[in-house]
Amino acid sequence: MPATPRNAVSGVLLAAGAGTRLGLGPKALLPFRDRSLAEVLADTLHDGGCAEVVVVVGAEADKVAALPGLSSCRVVRNPHWADGMAGSFRAGLEAAAPGNDALLALVDQPGLGAEIVSRLIARHRPGRVTAAAYPDLSGTLRRGHPLIIDAALREQVAASAAGDAGARHFLKAHPGLVDLVDCGDLSDGGDVDTKADLHLLG
């Protein structure tokens, strides 16, 4: 029996926030590996197997959009970025190529590597959501980012986004559709949220 053909995957990098808690401007512009965090992570999505990369910008949009490393990406502006992540989440899903699965990644996770992206793409099953997971101190796997939203679910997931919640409401309502993929051997899933987390950029 022939294998089910895979959809192409659009990488969606959510990079619209102002980084208020961090207090150093938008996280997308944080220096990382001699470039910016947004540029490095956009390349990571490409290198991991995404057919295209959509970058959603908001705070200091002109400066982020002008980053040379994003020239091969589709940059989408969310003028309502300050209202919460949901608007950026919907904008990214809507901008992704029709018929593609969508891999959602956050710009504040410097530990995201191409191996995580490729592992999620390889493990994804049609009609489902595939999420990176990382063990907590007790060894229990906890859902994190990135996550792949199947093409067939994109519209429904986008409609469920509200406030600061992207896919969270949908995932809680449909736990049986979510496959966790252990990525703890590649990263701890940490994000840069406060100045105490800046060591993750080292």
PARO-89332 format. One line per 10 residues: number of its first residue (from 0); their letters; for each residue x, y, z of C-alpha. Coordinates in nm, 2 decimals. Layout:
N
NUM) A) X/Y/Z ~ ...
% end
This chain:
202
0) MPATPRNAVS) 0.00/0.00/0.00 ~ 0.16/0.33/-0.10 ~ 0.25/0.58/0.17 ~ 0.02/0.88/0.23 ~ 0.18/1.18/0.06 ~ 0.30/1.44/0.30 ~ 0.19/1.80/0.28 ~ 0.46/2.06/0.25 ~ 0.53/2.25/0.58 ~ 0.52/2.63/0.62
10) GVLLAAGAGT) 0.73/2.76/0.91 ~ 0.56/3.04/1.09 ~ 0.78/3.24/1.32 ~ 0.59/3.46/1.57 ~ 0.81/3.76/1.62 ~ 0.57/4.05/1.69 ~ 0.61/4.11/2.06 ~ 0.78/4.41/2.23 ~ 0.96/4.21/2.49 ~ 0.82/4.43/2.77
20) RLGLGPKALL) 0.92/4.20/3.06 ~ 1.27/4.17/2.92 ~ 1.30/4.54/2.88 ~ 1.55/4.53/2.59 ~ 1.32/4.59/2.30 ~ 1.16/4.33/2.07 ~ 1.31/3.99/2.12 ~ 1.33/3.95/1.75 ~ 1.62/4.20/1.75 ~ 1.82/4.04/2.03
30) PFRDRSLAEV) 2.18/3.97/1.92 ~ 2.24/3.60/1.88 ~ 2.53/3.43/1.70 ~ 2.64/3.75/1.55 ~ 2.30/3.82/1.40 ~ 1.96/3.87/1.54 ~ 1.74/3.60/1.71 ~ 1.48/3.64/1.43 ~ 1.73/3.58/1.15 ~ 1.88/3.27/1.32
40) LADTLHDGGC) 1.55/3.11/1.39 ~ 1.41/3.18/1.04 ~ 1.72/3.00/0.90 ~ 1.65/2.72/1.15 ~ 1.30/2.67/1.01 ~ 1.44/2.66/0.66 ~ 1.72/2.42/0.75 ~ 1.48/2.19/0.94 ~ 1.28/2.13/0.63 ~ 1.01/2.40/0.60
50) AEVVVVVGAE) 0.92/2.48/0.24 ~ 0.87/2.85/0.33 ~ 0.90/3.07/0.63 ~ 0.65/3.33/0.73 ~ 0.77/3.59/0.99 ~ 0.50/3.78/1.18 ~ 0.62/4.12/1.30 ~ 0.46/4.39/1.51 ~ 0.67/4.59/1.76 ~ 0.93/4.80/1.57
60) ADKVAALPGL) 0.80/4.62/1.25 ~ 1.01/4.83/1.01 ~ 1.33/4.75/1.18 ~ 1.26/4.37/1.21 ~ 1.13/4.35/0.85 ~ 1.45/4.51/0.72 ~ 1.68/4.25/0.87 ~ 1.88/4.11/0.58 ~ 1.85/3.75/0.70 ~ 1.47/3.77/0.65
70) SSCRVVRNPH) 1.49/3.86/0.28 ~ 1.40/3.50/0.18 ~ 1.10/3.50/0.42 ~ 0.75/3.63/0.38 ~ 0.71/3.90/0.64 ~ 0.36/3.97/0.76 ~ 0.28/4.28/0.97 ~ 0.03/4.26/1.26 ~ -0.08/4.62/1.34 ~ -0.27/4.49/1.64
80) WADGMAGSFR) 0.02/4.30/1.79 ~ -0.02/4.48/2.13 ~ -0.36/4.31/2.18 ~ -0.21/3.97/2.24 ~ -0.05/3.68/2.06 ~ -0.37/3.56/1.90 ~ -0.37/3.82/1.62 ~ -0.02/3.73/1.52 ~ -0.10/3.36/1.54 ~ -0.40/3.40/1.31
90) AGLEAAAPGN) -0.20/3.63/1.07 ~ 0.08/3.37/1.04 ~ -0.16/3.08/0.98 ~ -0.35/3.28/0.72 ~ -0.03/3.38/0.54 ~ 0.10/3.03/0.51 ~ 0.06/2.87/0.17 ~ -0.28/2.71/0.12 ~ -0.27/2.33/0.17 ~ 0.05/2.33/0.38
100) DALLALVDQP) 0.08/2.21/0.73 ~ 0.20/2.50/0.95 ~ 0.48/2.47/1.20 ~ 0.45/2.75/1.46 ~ 0.76/2.86/1.64 ~ 0.83/3.14/1.89 ~ 1.11/3.39/1.84 ~ 1.22/3.38/2.20 ~ 1.35/3.02/2.20 ~ 1.72/3.03/2.11
110) GLGAEIVSRL) 1.75/2.66/2.18 ~ 1.54/2.57/1.88 ~ 1.75/2.38/1.63 ~ 1.70/2.24/1.29 ~ 1.70/1.89/1.43 ~ 1.39/1.96/1.64 ~ 1.21/2.10/1.33 ~ 1.30/1.80/1.12 ~ 1.20/1.56/1.39 ~ 0.86/1.71/1.42
120) IARHRPGRVT) 0.81/1.71/1.05 ~ 0.91/1.34/1.02 ~ 0.68/1.24/1.31 ~ 0.37/1.44/1.20 ~ 0.06/1.24/1.10 ~ -0.21/1.37/0.88 ~ -0.51/1.54/1.05 ~ -0.33/1.59/1.38 ~ -0.12/1.84/1.58 ~ 0.24/1.75/1.65
130) AAAYPDLSGT) 0.41/1.93/1.94 ~ 0.76/1.93/2.07 ~ 0.77/1.82/2.43 ~ 1.03/1.86/2.70 ~ 1.06/1.66/3.03 ~ 1.02/1.86/3.36 ~ 1.22/1.79/3.67 ~ 1.00/1.48/3.75 ~ 1.06/1.35/3.39 ~ 0.71/1.41/3.28
140) LRRGHPLIID) 0.68/1.53/2.92 ~ 0.53/1.88/2.89 ~ 0.40/2.02/2.57 ~ 0.60/2.31/2.43 ~ 0.70/2.47/2.10 ~ 0.73/2.44/1.81 ~ 0.41/2.26/1.70 ~ 0.28/2.15/1.37 ~ -0.09/2.22/1.28 ~ -0.22/2.00/1.01
150) AALREQVAAS) -0.35/2.18/0.70 ~ -0.70/2.03/0.76 ~ -0.70/2.19/1.11 ~ -0.56/2.54/1.03 ~ -0.88/2.72/1.00 ~ -1.04/2.57/1.31 ~ -0.73/2.64/1.52 ~ -0.70/3.00/1.40 ~ -1.06/3.06/1.49 ~ -1.00/2.94/1.84
160) AAGDAGARHF) -0.72/3.18/1.91 ~ -0.80/3.46/2.16 ~ -0.61/3.71/2.37 ~ -0.26/3.58/2.45 ~ -0.36/3.22/2.36 ~ -0.26/3.09/2.01 ~ -0.34/2.72/1.98 ~ -0.39/2.67/2.36 ~ -0.77/2.67/2.36 ~ -0.79/2.43/2.07
170) LKAHPGLVDL) -0.53/2.19/2.22 ~ -0.71/2.18/2.55 ~ -1.04/2.11/2.38 ~ -0.90/1.84/2.16 ~ -0.62/1.66/2.36 ~ -0.68/1.34/2.16 ~ -0.55/1.51/1.84 ~ -0.22/1.60/1.99 ~ 0.10/1.39/1.95 ~ 0.39/1.48/2.18
180) VDCGDLSDGG) 0.74/1.43/2.04 ~ 1.02/1.42/2.30 ~ 1.29/1.67/2.21 ~ 1.45/1.68/2.55 ~ 1.77/1.54/2.41 ~ 1.80/1.84/2.19 ~ 1.68/2.13/2.40 ~ 1.51/2.21/2.73 ~ 1.25/2.43/2.55 ~ 1.35/2.74/2.75
190) DVDTKADLHL) 1.25/3.08/2.64 ~ 1.40/3.43/2.69 ~ 1.14/3.60/2.91 ~ 1.33/3.80/3.16 ~ 1.69/3.92/3.21 ~ 1.75/3.61/3.41 ~ 1.71/3.41/3.09 ~ 1.97/3.60/2.89 ~ 2.22/3.32/2.95 ~ 2.03/3.12/2.69
200) LG) 2.17/3.35/2.43 ~ 2.53/3.27/2.53
% end
